[in-house]
């Protein structure tokens, strides 16, 4: 774990030092998230916090990682950079959903070309699953970035679990990338915790989502069967997957386009209304992410019957949560 701890600590320091710089740049350039009826902040907040996360991640890899000779890592780096750049352009000028989606598909294609893809069936279906997974998780973190500290905190927790999973199976490259992301998100979270002094914007959320999707694909579990371990990334990233599913169901019920419509219909917004506190809502999401992450750790050594029990239990809880939040509470 020593190299992973060193990587996380270095990224943490870079993010702590870089986030105020990103905030200053955003203020000077006027890259601000303006208040609106669909948003919860009441005064302009600087964006470009994602640039600090990106920078901290890259600097940590450059100084301590020695990774860029590996083709697969290069494809991950290029794809994540594309997502971050299109996010920065969206933060600065505003893009529609479809141009961003096109770039995400391109980035996923670069990932596949570099050899990073799902390997289950051994034919074209793996490529389709890879595209859906990468684009889906990338957008899930973009949607999750709707409350102070939420997306960065959930990404940090997921990256920590991916680091632990990589360490358990001696996967150095995956562990180094996950650890760097965990440290970068932790450093940014200091400034993004409620009340936030800076937002990550699409610059950060698209980068984080793409990187976590790629890391999840790269993870291998040689000590167990793929019939069990395919569920592990789904559990680690369960909170953004659940939130995206809820938002899609809610918006489709209202006849809205789920790719473009925005509103206070996320898990965090609903929990905040129930608890009366945004901080409590975010902390509940953290606890859920931690709990199902522990379930993912257990799955690495579980037999098929145990895995089926966990998968069924989590699915039932998720379905019950969807029904309760969307139908029992009457939606939003």
C-alpha positions as a Markdown table, in Angstrom:
| # | Residue | x | y | z |
|---|---|---|---|---|
| 1 | Unk | 0.0 | 0.0 | 0.0 |
| 2 | Unk | 3.0 | 2.4 | 0.4 |
| 3 | Unk | 3.1 | 3.5 | -3.3 |
| 4 | Unk | -0.7 | 4.1 | -3.2 |
| 5 | Unk | -0.5 | 6.1 | 0.0 |
| 6 | Unk | 2.3 | 8.2 | -1.4 |
| 7 | Unk | 0.3 | 8.8 | -4.6 |
| 8 | Unk | -2.8 | 9.8 | -2.7 |
| 9 | Unk | -0.9 | 12.1 | -0.4 |
| 10 | Unk | 0.9 | 13.9 | -3.3 |
| 11 | Unk | -2.3 | 14.4 | -5.2 |
| 12 | Unk | -4.0 | 15.7 | -2.0 |
| 13 | Unk | -1.2 | 18.3 | -1.5 |
| 14 | Unk | -1.4 | 19.3 | -5.2 |
| 15 | Unk | -5.2 | 19.7 | -5.0 |
| 16 | Unk | -5.0 | 21.7 | -1.7 |
| 17 | Unk | -2.6 | 24.1 | -3.3 |
| 18 | Unk | -4.1 | 24.1 | -6.8 |
| 19 | Unk | -7.8 | 24.7 | -6.0 |
| 20 | Unk | -7.4 | 28.3 | -4.7 |
| 21 | Unk | -5.5 | 29.0 | -8.0 |
| 22 | Unk | -8.3 | 27.5 | -10.0 |
| 23 | Unk | -10.8 | 29.7 | -8.0 |
| 24 | Unk | -8.8 | 32.8 | -8.7 |
| 25 | Unk | -8.6 | 32.0 | -12.5 |
| 26 | Unk | -12.4 | 31.4 | -12.6 |
| 27 | Unk | -13.1 | 34.7 | -10.9 |
| 28 | Unk | -10.7 | 36.6 | -13.3 |
| 29 | Unk | -12.3 | 34.9 | -16.4 |
| 30 | Unk | -15.8 | 35.2 | -15.1 |
| 31 | Unk | -16.4 | 31.4 | -15.2 |
| 32 | Unk | -19.1 | 31.4 | -12.5 |
| 33 | Unk | -22.1 | 29.3 | -11.8 |
| 34 | Unk | -24.9 | 31.8 | -11.6 |
| 35 | Unk | -28.0 | 31.3 | -9.3 |
| 36 | Unk | -31.1 | 30.0 | -10.9 |
| 37 | Unk | -34.5 | 28.6 | -9.9 |
| 38 | Unk | -33.3 | 25.0 | -10.5 |
| 39 | Unk | -30.1 | 25.5 | -8.4 |
| 40 | Unk | -29.7 | 25.7 | -4.6 |
| 41 | Unk | -27.0 | 28.4 | -4.3 |
| 42 | Unk | -28.0 | 32.0 | -4.1 |
| 43 | Unk | -24.8 | 33.8 | -5.2 |
| 44 | Unk | -22.4 | 33.2 | -8.0 |
| 45 | Unk | -19.8 | 30.4 | -7.3 |
| 46 | Unk | -16.6 | 30.0 | -9.3 |
| 47 | Unk | -16.3 | 26.9 | -11.5 |
| 48 | Unk | -13.1 | 25.3 | -12.8 |
| 49 | Unk | -12.5 | 23.3 | -9.6 |
| 50 | Unk | -12.3 | 20.3 | -11.8 |
| 51 | Unk | -9.2 | 21.8 | -13.3 |
| 52 | Unk | -7.5 | 21.6 | -9.9 |
| 53 | Unk | -8.6 | 17.9 | -9.6 |
| 54 | Unk | -7.3 | 17.2 | -13.1 |
| 55 | Unk | -4.0 | 19.0 | -12.4 |
| 56 | Unk | -3.4 | 17.3 | -9.1 |
| 57 | Unk | -4.1 | 13.9 | -10.6 |
| 58 | Unk | -1.7 | 14.5 | -13.6 |
| 59 | Unk | 1.1 | 16.0 | -11.5 |
| 60 | Unk | 0.9 | 13.1 | -9.0 |
| 61 | Unk | 1.3 | 10.6 | -11.8 |
| 62 | Unk | 4.1 | 12.6 | -13.5 |
| 63 | Unk | 6.2 | 12.9 | -10.4 |
| 64 | Unk | 5.4 | 9.6 | -8.7 |
| 65 | Unk | 3.7 | 7.3 | -11.1 |
| 66 | Unk | 6.0 | 6.5 | -14.1 |
| 67 | Unk | 2.9 | 5.2 | -16.0 |
| 68 | Unk | 2.9 | 6.8 | -19.4 |
| 69 | Unk | 4.8 | 4.1 | -21.2 |
| 70 | Unk | 1.8 | 1.8 | -21.0 |
| 71 | Unk | -0.6 | 2.1 | -24.0 |
| 72 | Unk | -3.7 | 1.4 | -22.0 |
| 73 | Unk | -2.8 | 4.2 | -19.5 |
| 74 | Unk | -2.1 | 6.6 | -22.4 |
| 75 | Unk | -5.6 | 5.9 | -23.8 |
| 76 | Unk | -7.2 | 6.5 | -20.4 |
| 77 | Unk | -5.2 | 9.7 | -20.1 |
| 78 | Unk | -6.2 | 11.0 | -23.5 |
| 79 | Unk | -9.9 | 10.1 | -23.1 |
| 80 | Unk | -10.1 | 11.6 | -19.6 |
| 81 | Unk | -8.4 | 14.8 | -20.9 |
| 82 | Unk | -10.9 | 15.1 | -23.8 |
| 83 | Unk | -13.7 | 14.8 | -21.3 |
| 84 | Unk | -12.2 | 17.4 | -19.0 |
| 85 | Unk | -11.6 | 19.8 | -21.9 |
| 86 | Unk | -15.1 | 19.6 | -23.3 |
| 87 | Unk | -16.3 | 20.1 | -19.7 |
| 88 | Unk | -14.2 | 23.2 | -19.4 |
| 89 | Unk | -15.6 | 24.5 | -22.7 |
| 90 | Unk | -19.1 | 23.8 | -21.4 |
| 91 | Unk | -18.3 | 25.7 | -18.1 |
| 92 | Unk | -17.0 | 28.6 | -20.0 |
| 93 | Unk | -19.4 | 29.0 | -22.9 |
| 94 | Unk | -22.2 | 26.4 | -22.4 |
| 95 | Unk | -22.6 | 23.4 | -24.7 |
| 96 | Unk | -25.6 | 21.3 | -25.4 |
| 97 | Unk | -25.9 | 17.8 | -24.2 |
| 98 | Unk | -25.3 | 16.2 | -27.6 |
| 99 | Unk | -21.9 | 17.7 | -28.3 |
| 100 | Unk | -20.7 | 16.6 | -24.9 |
| 101 | Unk | -22.2 | 13.1 | -25.5 |
| 102 | Unk | -20.4 | 12.9 | -28.9 |
| 103 | Unk | -17.0 | 13.7 | -27.2 |
| 104 | Unk | -17.7 | 11.1 | -24.5 |
| 105 | Unk | -18.3 | 8.4 | -27.2 |
| 106 | Unk | -15.1 | 9.5 | -28.9 |
| 107 | Unk | -13.2 | 9.2 | -25.6 |
| 108 | Unk | -14.7 | 5.8 | -25.0 |
| 109 | Unk | -13.6 | 4.8 | -28.5 |
| 110 | Unk | -10.1 | 5.8 | -27.8 |
| 111 | Unk | -10.2 | 3.7 | -24.6 |
| 112 | Unk | -11.3 | 0.7 | -26.6 |
| 113 | Unk | -8.7 | 1.3 | -29.2 |
| 114 | Unk | -6.1 | 1.4 | -26.5 |
| 115 | Unk | -7.2 | -2.1 | -25.2 |
| 116 | Unk | -9.3 | -1.0 | -22.2 |
| 117 | Unk | -12.7 | -2.7 | -22.6 |
| 118 | Unk | -15.0 | -5.1 | -20.9 |
| 119 | Unk | -14.1 | -8.7 | -21.6 |
| 120 | Unk | -17.0 | -11.0 | -20.9 |
| 121 | Unk | -18.3 | -12.4 | -24.2 |
| 122 | Unk | -15.3 | -12.1 | -26.4 |
| 123 | Unk | -16.9 | -10.4 | -29.3 |
| 124 | Unk | -18.6 | -7.1 | -30.4 |
| 125 | Unk | -21.0 | -7.2 | -27.5 |
| 126 | Unk | -18.1 | -6.3 | -25.2 |
| 127 | Unk | -17.5 | -3.2 | -27.2 |
| 128 | Unk | -21.2 | -2.1 | -26.9 |
| 129 | Unk | -21.2 | -2.8 | -23.1 |
| 130 | Unk | -17.9 | -0.8 | -22.8 |
| 131 | Unk | -19.4 | 2.2 | -24.6 |
| 132 | Unk | -22.6 | 2.2 | -22.5 |
| 133 | Unk | -20.7 | 1.8 | -19.3 |
| 134 | Unk | -18.2 | 4.6 | -20.0 |
| 135 | Unk | -20.7 | 7.1 | -21.3 |
| 136 | Unk | -23.2 | 6.1 | -18.6 |
| 137 | Unk | -20.8 | 6.5 | -15.6 |
| 138 | Unk | -19.3 | 9.7 | -17.0 |
| 139 | Unk | -22.7 | 11.3 | -17.2 |
| 140 | Unk | -23.8 | 9.8 | -13.8 |
| 141 | Unk | -21.1 | 11.8 | -12.1 |
| 142 | Unk | -22.0 | 14.8 | -14.1 |
| 143 | Unk | -25.6 | 14.5 | -12.9 |
| 144 | Unk | -24.4 | 13.8 | -9.3 |
| 145 | Unk | -22.6 | 17.1 | -9.1 |
| 146 | Unk | -25.7 | 18.9 | -7.8 |
| 147 | Unk | -24.9 | 19.6 | -4.1 |
| 148 | Unk | -21.8 | 20.9 | -2.2 |
| 149 | Unk | -19.4 | 18.1 | -1.6 |
| 150 | Unk | -21.5 | 15.3 | -3.1 |
| 151 | Unk | -19.8 | 14.3 | -6.4 |
| 152 | Unk | -16.2 | 14.9 | -5.1 |
| 153 | Unk | -17.0 | 12.9 | -1.9 |
| 154 | Unk | -18.6 | 10.0 | -3.7 |
| 155 | Unk | -15.8 | 9.9 | -6.2 |
| 156 | Unk | -13.2 | 9.9 | -3.4 |
| 157 | Unk | -15.0 | 7.0 | -1.6 |
| 158 | Unk | -15.2 | 5.0 | -4.9 |
| 159 | Unk | -11.6 | 5.7 | -5.7 |
| 160 | Unk | -10.5 | 4.6 | -2.2 |
| 161 | Unk | -12.4 | 1.3 | -2.7 |
| 162 | Unk | -10.9 | 0.8 | -6.1 |
| 163 | Unk | -7.4 | 1.4 | -4.6 |
| 164 | Unk | -8.0 | -1.2 | -1.9 |
| 165 | Unk | -9.3 | -3.7 | -4.5 |
| 166 | Unk | -6.3 | -3.1 | -6.7 |
| 167 | Unk | -4.0 | -3.6 | -3.7 |
| 168 | Unk | -5.7 | -6.9 | -2.9 |
| 169 | Unk | -5.0 | -8.2 | -6.3 |
| 170 | Unk | -1.5 | -6.6 | -6.9 |
| 171 | Unk | -2.7 | -4.3 | -9.7 |
| 172 | Unk | -0.2 | -1.5 | -9.5 |
| 173 | Unk | -1.3 | 0.6 | -12.5 |
| 174 | Unk | -5.0 | 0.6 | -11.5 |
| 175 | Unk | -4.2 | 1.3 | -7.9 |
| 176 | Unk | -1.9 | 4.2 | -8.6 |
| 177 | Unk | -4.6 | 5.9 | -10.8 |
| 178 | Unk | -7.3 | 5.3 | -8.2 |
| 179 | Unk | -5.2 | 6.5 | -5.3 |
| 180 | Unk | -4.2 | 9.7 | -7.2 |
| 181 | Unk | -7.9 | 10.4 | -7.9 |
| 182 | Unk | -8.8 | 9.8 | -4.3 |
| 183 | Unk | -6.2 | 12.2 | -3.1 |
| 184 | Unk | -7.1 | 14.9 | -5.6 |
| 185 | Unk | -10.8 | 14.7 | -4.7 |
| 186 | Unk | -10.0 | 14.8 | -1.0 |
| 187 | Unk | -7.9 | 18.0 | -1.5 |
| 188 | Unk | -10.7 | 19.6 | -3.6 |
| 189 | Unk | -13.4 | 18.6 | -1.1 |
| 190 | Unk | -11.8 | 20.9 | 1.5 |
| 191 | Unk | -13.0 | 23.9 | -0.5 |
| 192 | Unk | -16.1 | 22.2 | -1.9 |
| 193 | Unk | -17.7 | 21.2 | 1.4 |
| 194 | Unk | -20.9 | 23.1 | 2.3 |
| 195 | Unk | -20.8 | 26.1 | 2.0 |
| 196 | Unk | -18.7 | 25.6 | -1.1 |
| 197 | Unk | -16.2 | 28.2 | -2.2 |
| 198 | Unk | -15.8 | 26.6 | -5.6 |
| 199 | Unk | -17.6 | 24.0 | -7.8 |
| 200 | Unk | -15.8 | 21.4 | -9.9 |
| 201 | Unk | -18.1 | 22.0 | -12.9 |
| 202 | Unk | -18.2 | 19.8 | -15.9 |
| 203 | Unk | -14.4 | 20.1 | -16.1 |
| 204 | Unk | -14.2 | 17.9 | -13.1 |
| 205 | Unk | -17.3 | 15.8 | -13.1 |
| 206 | Unk | -16.8 | 14.5 | -16.7 |
| 207 | Unk | -13.1 | 13.8 | -15.9 |
| 208 | Unk | -13.9 | 11.9 | -12.7 |
| 209 | Unk | -16.7 | 9.9 | -14.2 |
| 210 | Unk | -14.6 | 8.8 | -17.2 |
| 211 | Unk | -11.6 | 7.9 | -15.1 |
| 212 | Unk | -13.6 | 5.9 | -12.6 |
| 213 | Unk | -15.4 | 4.0 | -15.4 |
| 214 | Unk | -12.0 | 3.2 | -17.0 |
| 215 | Unk | -10.5 | 2.1 | -13.7 |
| 216 | Unk | -13.5 | -0.2 | -13.0 |
| 217 | Unk | -12.9 | -1.9 | -16.4 |
| 218 | Unk | -9.2 | -2.3 | -15.8 |
| 219 | Unk | -9.7 | -4.0 | -12.4 |
| 220 | Unk | -9.3 | -7.8 | -12.4 |
| 221 | Unk | -10.1 | -10.3 | -9.7 |
| 222 | Unk | -8.0 | -13.5 | -10.4 |
| 223 | Unk | -9.0 | -15.0 | -7.0 |
| 224 | Unk | -12.7 | -15.3 | -8.0 |
| 225 | Unk | -15.0 | -16.1 | -11.0 |
| 226 | Unk | -16.3 | -13.4 | -13.3 |
| 227 | Unk | -19.8 | -14.7 | -12.5 |
| 228 | Unk | -19.3 | -13.1 | -9.1 |
| 229 | Unk | -16.9 | -10.2 | -9.7 |
| 230 | Unk | -18.8 | -8.4 | -12.5 |
| 231 | Unk | -21.0 | -7.0 | -9.7 |
| 232 | Unk | -18.1 | -5.3 | -7.9 |
| 233 | Unk | -17.8 | -2.1 | -10.0 |
| 234 | Unk | -21.6 | -1.7 | -9.9 |
| 235 | Unk | -21.6 | -1.7 | -6.1 |
| 236 | Unk | -18.6 | 0.6 | -5.8 |
| 237 | Unk | -20.4 | 3.1 | -8.1 |
| 238 | Unk | -23.8 | 2.3 | -6.8 |
| 239 | Unk | -24.8 | 5.8 | -5.6 |
| 240 | Unk | -24.3 | 7.6 | -9.0 |
| 241 | Unk | -25.9 | 4.7 | -10.8 |
| 242 | Unk | -28.9 | 4.9 | -8.5 |
| 243 | Unk | -29.2 | 8.7 | -8.7 |
| 244 | Unk | -29.1 | 8.6 | -12.5 |
| 245 | Unk | -31.7 | 5.9 | -12.7 |
| 246 | Unk | -34.0 | 7.9 | -10.3 |
| 247 | Unk | -33.5 | 11.0 | -12.3 |
| 248 | Unk | -34.2 | 9.3 | -15.7 |
| 249 | Unk | -37.4 | 7.7 | -14.3 |
| 250 | Unk | -38.6 | 10.9 | -12.8 |
| 251 | Unk | -38.0 | 13.0 | -15.9 |
| 252 | Unk | -39.4 | 10.5 | -18.3 |
| 253 | Unk | -42.6 | 10.3 | -16.2 |
| 254 | Unk | -42.9 | 14.1 | -16.6 |
| 255 | Unk | -42.2 | 13.9 | -20.4 |
| 256 | Unk | -38.8 | 15.7 | -20.0 |
| 257 | Unk | -35.6 | 14.9 | -21.9 |
| 258 | Unk | -33.4 | 13.3 | -19.2 |
| 259 | Unk | -30.3 | 14.4 | -21.0 |
| 260 | Unk | -31.1 | 18.1 | -20.9 |
| 261 | Unk | -33.7 | 18.7 | -18.2 |
| 262 | Unk | -32.3 | 19.9 | -14.9 |
| 263 | Unk | -34.0 | 20.3 | -11.6 |
| 264 | Unk | -34.1 | 19.4 | -7.9 |
| 265 | Unk | -35.1 | 15.8 | -8.5 |
| 266 | Unk | -31.9 | 14.0 | -7.5 |
| 267 | Unk | -31.4 | 11.7 | -4.5 |
| 268 | Unk | -29.5 | 14.5 | -2.6 |
| 269 | Unk | -32.3 | 17.0 | -3.1 |
| 270 | Unk | -35.0 | 14.6 | -1.9 |
| 271 | Unk | -32.9 | 13.6 | 1.1 |
| 272 | Unk | -32.3 | 17.3 | 1.9 |
| 273 | Unk | -36.0 | 17.9 | 1.9 |
| 274 | Unk | -36.6 | 14.9 | 4.2 |
| 275 | Unk | -33.8 | 15.7 | 6.7 |
| 276 | Unk | -34.0 | 19.5 | 6.5 |
| 277 | Unk | -30.2 | 19.6 | 6.0 |
| 278 | Unk | -28.1 | 19.5 | 2.8 |
| 279 | Unk | -25.0 | 18.3 | 4.8 |
| 280 | Unk | -27.0 | 15.4 | 6.3 |
| 281 | Unk | -28.2 | 14.5 | 2.8 |
| 282 | Unk | -24.6 | 14.4 | 1.5 |
| 283 | Unk | -23.4 | 12.4 | 4.6 |
| 284 | Unk | -26.2 | 9.8 | 4.1 |
| 285 | Unk | -25.0 | 9.4 | 0.5 |
| 286 | Unk | -21.5 | 8.9 | 1.8 |
| 287 | Unk | -22.7 | 6.3 | 4.3 |
| 288 | Unk | -24.5 | 4.4 | 1.6 |
| 289 | Unk | -21.5 | 4.5 | -0.7 |
| 290 | Unk | -19.3 | 3.2 | 2.1 |
| 291 | Unk | -21.7 | 0.4 | 3.0 |
| 292 | Unk | -22.1 | -1.0 | -0.5 |
| 293 | Unk | -18.3 | -0.5 | -1.1 |
| 294 | Unk | -17.7 | -2.9 | 1.8 |
| 295 | Unk | -20.1 | -5.3 | 0.1 |
| 296 | Unk | -17.9 | -5.1 | -3.0 |
| 297 | Unk | -14.8 | -6.0 | -0.9 |
| 298 | Unk | -16.7 | -9.0 | 0.4 |
| 299 | Unk | -17.6 | -10.1 | -3.1 |
| 300 | Unk | -13.9 | -10.6 | -4.0 |
| 301 | Unk | -13.9 | -13.8 | -1.9 |
| 302 | Unk | -17.6 | -14.7 | -2.0 |
| 303 | Unk | -19.0 | -17.9 | -3.5 |
| 304 | Unk | -21.7 | -17.7 | -6.1 |
| 305 | Unk | -24.6 | -18.2 | -3.7 |
| 306 | Unk | -23.3 | -15.5 | -1.4 |
| 307 | Unk | -22.8 | -13.1 | -4.3 |
| 308 | Unk | -26.3 | -13.8 | -5.6 |
| 309 | Unk | -27.7 | -13.0 | -2.1 |
| 310 | Unk | -25.8 | -9.7 | -1.9 |
| 311 | Unk | -26.8 | -8.8 | -5.5 |
| 312 | Unk | -30.5 | -9.6 | -4.8 |
| 313 | Unk | -30.5 | -7.8 | -1.5 |
| 314 | Unk | -28.9 | -4.6 | -2.9 |
| 315 | Unk | -31.3 | -4.7 | -5.9 |
| 316 | Unk | -34.3 | -5.0 | -3.7 |
| 317 | Unk | -33.2 | -2.2 | -1.5 |
| 318 | Unk | -32.5 | 0.0 | -4.6 |
| 319 | Unk | -35.9 | -0.8 | -6.1 |
| 320 | Unk | -37.6 | 0.0 | -2.8 |
| 321 | Unk | -35.7 | 3.3 | -2.6 |
| 322 | Unk | -36.7 | 4.2 | -6.1 |
| 323 | Unk | -40.3 | 3.4 | -5.4 |
| 324 | Unk | -40.3 | 5.3 | -2.1 |
| 325 | Unk | -38.6 | 8.4 | -3.3 |
| 326 | Unk | -40.4 | 8.7 | -6.6 |
| 327 | Unk | -43.9 | 7.2 | -6.0 |
| 328 | Unk | -44.5 | 7.1 | -2.3 |
| 329 | Unk | -43.3 | 10.6 | -1.8 |
| 330 | Unk | -45.0 | 11.7 | -5.0 |
| 331 | Unk | -41.9 | 12.6 | -6.9 |
| 332 | Unk | -40.8 | 16.3 | -7.1 |
